[in-house]
């Protein structure tokens, strides 16, 4: 599912032609008691200098403690932090904080792989799959097939390829300013990105998981003569995942609009600024 899905691509999505998507540990630091008695044992030392030394020592100790705390938090990876809880439960206040589980390092083509066989792994897989399905690669046949074959089960992928190829027709691509092969005009940059905002486990039963990904998307053509400027969208993509020999695979999915926040008052950037940002800022590997 990508930004460019349209009618005819029957996978439970909306009819929006520009629809996007194809523990921390606590540490206490106790400052040591002063050695050699209290401050009155040295009457010749100015009280102000003594306070300065104590203050400096306290700052150093706190800095060391902060560094140690940060290092402890980054080294966890035992997977015992759990997922988002039971199906439909309200996320905790710290649900968007880092879990301590390190992101995967594997890759299946350009898509991250090797997600854990648990709730966190399912949410991580869904987030990264949403990113891939909302990428520019979905608008070119060869890369689209590669993405679909990687994300979906073999059976689901076989059913999707045909309808998707029909949906990404030359006429549809033309409306986006692309040529029949999905290429942007010289001097222009086609933008299509999915940025997950959060995930939620709808259901989890060991080898199956239903995950919803709330995301914002970017879609449009950046260029001097563009009549389809880059704009944002807000969607929720829900995917049914199955655990296979190759990890989590998508079986089916649906999509709906929102939730969408009130637009901000930041002025729109120029086409050159958007093009430069797309070229300079890479994406992420998402992990719960």
ZILIN-V559900 format. One record per pair of residues at least 4 apart in sequence whose C-alpha atoms are under 8 Angstrom apart, sorted by the first residue. I is the first residue (numbers start at 1). J is the second residue. Records with the same first field share a line. If there is no record, write none. Layout:
I = J ; J
This chain:
1 = 5 ; 20 ; 21 ; 22 ; 133 ; 134
2 = 19 ; 20 ; 21 ; 22 ; 133 ; 134 ; 135 ; 138
3 = 17 ; 18 ; 19 ; 20 ; 21 ; 22 ; 134 ; 135 ; 192 ; 217 ; 219
4 = 17 ; 18 ; 19 ; 20 ; 21 ; 22 ; 139 ; 168
5 = 9 ; 15 ; 16 ; 17 ; 18 ; 19 ; 20 ; 21 ; 22 ; 164 ; 167 ; 168
6 = 15 ; 16 ; 17 ; 18 ; 19 ; 167
7 = 15 ; 17 ; 167
8 = 163 ; 166 ; 167
9 = 160 ; 163 ; 164 ; 166 ; 167
10 = 163
11 = 252 ; 253 ; 254
12 = 253 ; 254 ; 255
13 = 253 ; 254 ; 255 ; 256
14 = 19 ; 255 ; 256 ; 257
15 = 19
18 = 219
19 = 233 ; 235
20 = 134 ; 194 ; 217 ; 218 ; 219 ; 233 ; 235
21 = 130 ; 131 ; 132 ; 133 ; 134 ; 135 ; 194 ; 237
22 = 130 ; 132 ; 133 ; 134 ; 138
23 = 73 ; 81 ; 98 ; 99 ; 100
24 = 73 ; 99 ; 100
25 = 69 ; 72 ; 73
26 = 69
27 = 65 ; 69
29 = 62 ; 65
31 = 58 ; 61
34 = 38
36 = 41
37 = 41
39 = 43 ; 47 ; 50
45 = 49 ; 50
46 = 50
47 = 51
48 = 52
49 = 53
50 = 54
51 = 55
52 = 56
53 = 57
54 = 58
55 = 59
56 = 60
57 = 61
58 = 62
59 = 63
60 = 64
61 = 65
62 = 66
63 = 67
64 = 68
65 = 69
66 = 70
67 = 71
68 = 72
69 = 73
70 = 74
71 = 75
72 = 76
73 = 100
74 = 100
75 = 100
76 = 100 ; 101 ; 102
77 = 100 ; 101 ; 102
78 = 101
79 = 101
81 = 99 ; 100
82 = 119 ; 120
83 = 118 ; 119 ; 120 ; 201 ; 288
84 = 89 ; 91 ; 95 ; 119 ; 120 ; 200 ; 201
85 = 89 ; 91 ; 201
86 = 201 ; 203
87 = 201 ; 202 ; 203 ; 204
88 = 200 ; 201 ; 202 ; 203
91 = 95
96 = 198
98 = 288
99 = 288
101 = 287 ; 288
102 = 287
103 = 285 ; 286 ; 287
104 = 112 ; 113 ; 114 ; 115 ; 285 ; 287
105 = 112 ; 113 ; 114
106 = 112 ; 113 ; 114
107 = 111 ; 112 ; 113 ; 114
108 = 112 ; 113 ; 150
111 = 128 ; 129 ; 132 ; 147 ; 150
112 = 128 ; 285
113 = 125 ; 247
114 = 247
115 = 121 ; 122 ; 124 ; 125 ; 247 ; 248
116 = 120 ; 121 ; 122 ; 247
117 = 121 ; 122 ; 206 ; 207 ; 243 ; 247 ; 248
118 = 122 ; 206
119 = 123 ; 201 ; 204 ; 209
120 = 124 ; 287 ; 288
121 = 125 ; 287 ; 288
122 = 126 ; 209 ; 211 ; 241 ; 248
123 = 127 ; 199 ; 200 ; 201 ; 211 ; 287 ; 288
124 = 128 ; 286 ; 287 ; 288
125 = 129 ; 248 ; 287
126 = 130 ; 211 ; 212 ; 213 ; 239
127 = 131 ; 196 ; 199 ; 213 ; 286 ; 287
128 = 132 ; 285 ; 286
129 = 133 ; 151
130 = 134 ; 194 ; 196 ; 213 ; 237
131 = 135 ; 193 ; 194 ; 195 ; 196
132 = 137 ; 138 ; 147 ; 194
133 = 138 ; 147 ; 148
134 = 138 ; 192 ; 193 ; 194 ; 217
135 = 192 ; 193 ; 194
136 = 140 ; 190 ; 191 ; 192 ; 193
137 = 143 ; 144 ; 147
138 = 143 ; 144 ; 147
139 = 143 ; 144 ; 168 ; 173 ; 181 ; 182
140 = 144 ; 181 ; 182 ; 183
141 = 145 ; 165 ; 181
142 = 146
143 = 147
144 = 148
145 = 149 ; 161
146 = 150
147 = 151
148 = 152 ; 157 ; 160 ; 161
149 = 153 ; 154 ; 157
151 = 249 ; 250
152 = 156 ; 157 ; 249 ; 250 ; 251
153 = 157 ; 249 ; 250 ; 251
154 = 158
155 = 159
156 = 160 ; 250 ; 251 ; 252
157 = 161
158 = 162
159 = 163
160 = 164
161 = 165
162 = 166
163 = 167
164 = 168
165 = 169
167 = 172
168 = 172 ; 173
169 = 173 ; 180
170 = 174 ; 179 ; 180 ; 181
171 = 175 ; 180
172 = 176
173 = 177 ; 178 ; 179 ; 180 ; 182
174 = 178 ; 179 ; 180
176 = 220 ; 221 ; 228
177 = 184 ; 185 ; 221 ; 226 ; 228
178 = 182 ; 183 ; 184 ; 185
179 = 183 ; 184 ; 185
184 = 188 ; 189 ; 190 ; 221
185 = 189
187 = 223
188 = 221 ; 222 ; 223 ; 224 ; 226 ; 275
189 = 221 ; 222 ; 223 ; 275
190 = 219 ; 220 ; 221 ; 222
191 = 218 ; 219 ; 220 ; 221 ; 222 ; 230 ; 278
192 = 217 ; 218 ; 219 ; 220
193 = 217 ; 218 ; 219
194 = 215 ; 216 ; 217 ; 218
195 = 215 ; 216 ; 217
196 = 213 ; 214 ; 215 ; 216
197 = 213 ; 214 ; 215 ; 216
198 = 213 ; 214 ; 215
199 = 211 ; 212 ; 213 ; 214
200 = 211 ; 212 ; 213
201 = 209 ; 210 ; 211 ; 212
202 = 209 ; 210 ; 211 ; 212
203 = 209 ; 210 ; 211
204 = 208 ; 209 ; 210
205 = 209
207 = 242 ; 243
208 = 240 ; 241 ; 242 ; 243
209 = 240 ; 241 ; 242
210 = 238 ; 239 ; 240 ; 241
211 = 238 ; 239 ; 240 ; 241
212 = 236 ; 237 ; 238 ; 239
213 = 236 ; 237 ; 238
214 = 234 ; 235 ; 236 ; 237 ; 258 ; 259
215 = 234 ; 235 ; 236 ; 237
216 = 232 ; 233 ; 234 ; 235
217 = 232 ; 233 ; 234 ; 235
218 = 230 ; 231 ; 232 ; 233
219 = 230 ; 231 ; 232
220 = 228 ; 229 ; 230 ; 231
221 = 226 ; 227 ; 228 ; 229 ; 230
222 = 226 ; 228 ; 229 ; 230 ; 271 ; 272 ; 274 ; 275
223 = 271 ; 272 ; 275
224 = 271
229 = 271
233 = 260
234 = 257 ; 258 ; 259 ; 260
235 = 255 ; 256 ; 257 ; 258 ; 259 ; 260
236 = 255 ; 256 ; 257 ; 258 ; 259
237 = 253 ; 254 ; 255 ; 256
238 = 253 ; 254 ; 255
239 = 250 ; 251 ; 252 ; 253 ; 254
240 = 250 ; 251 ; 252 ; 253
241 = 248 ; 249 ; 250 ; 251 ; 252
242 = 248 ; 249 ; 250 ; 251
243 = 247 ; 248 ; 249
244 = 248 ; 249
269 = 273 ; 274
270 = 274
271 = 275
272 = 276
273 = 277
274 = 278
275 = 279
276 = 280
277 = 281
278 = 282
